């Protein structure tokens, strides 16, 4: 242990510093607010576009299902010489595997149109002549899905 006054000065001249945090080690509050704001703006733009694309896909699926069901009703009527009395007749005769779900209601609850009109000259019994969606919602083109 030094006893001279010079040795005390030696200790005093030693630069013992505790490690300090660097200013660049983290993000400031302003930087975080800016990043969160940018993400919020991007989400505000992306979510409506995504929702419209989902609705558009469901509308395309509805149009496809309606075309298929109408074609199967027509084929059943021409093949059997009578119109189907329900969509179950199409399934039982093998024209469709099962009644598809309505893309708008997500259930197999189609609205069928029955009429006394005969589609074919050889047709003996009237029955289903058309099918529509059971949804009461309005499409992107302003028409009701139930009128498609």
C-alpha positions, 0 to 999 in steps of 0.5 A, spaced: 500 500 500 503 506 497 504 511 503 506 517 499 502 523 496 504 521 489 501 514 490 494 517 491 495 522 485 496 515 481 490 512 484 486 519 482 489 519 475 486 512 473 480 513 469 475 508 472 469 508 468 463 504 468 460 502 462 455 507 459 449 505 455 450 507 448 445 512 445 444 507 439 442 501 443 435 502 442 429 506 439 426 512 441 419 513 443 418 518 436 421 512 432 416 507 435 410 512 434 412 513 427 413 505 425 407 504 428 403 509 425 406 507 418 404 500 420 397 502 421 396 506 415 398 500 411 393 496 415 388 501 413 389 500 406 390 493 406 384 490 410 379 493 405 382 491 399 383 484 402 375 484 404 373 486 397 377 480 394 374 475 399 367 478 397 369 477 389 371 470 390 365 468 394 361 471 388 365 468 383 364 461 387 356 463 387 356 464 379 359 458 378 355 453 383 349 456 380 351 455 373 353 448 375 346 447 378 342 449 372 346 445 367 345 439 372 337 441 372 337 441 365 340 435 364 336 431 369 330 434 365 332 432 358 335 425 361 329 423 365 323 426 361 321 429 368 324 435 372 327 434 379 322 435 384 328 437 389 335 438 389 336 431 392 333 428 386 340 431 383 344 428 388 340 421 388 341 420 380 348 422 381 348 428 377 352 431 383 355 428 389 352 432 394 348 439 394 353 444 394 353 450 400 351 456 398 357 461 398 353 467 401 350 463 406 355 457 407 349 452 407 346 448 402 339 452 403 338 454 395 332 457 393 329 453 388 324 455 383 318 450 381 314 452 375 309 448 371 313 450 365 315 444 361 323 445 358 323 439 353 317 437 349 318 430 351 317 432 359 312 429 363 312 432 370 314 439 371 318 441 377 324 445 379 326 450 373 331 454 376 335 455 383 337 462 386 342 463 392 338 464 399 342 470 401 338 476 402 344 480 401 346 485 396 352 484 391 357 488 389 354 490 382 348 492 386 343 486 385 341 481 390 344 475 390 337 472 390 336 474 383 342 471 380 
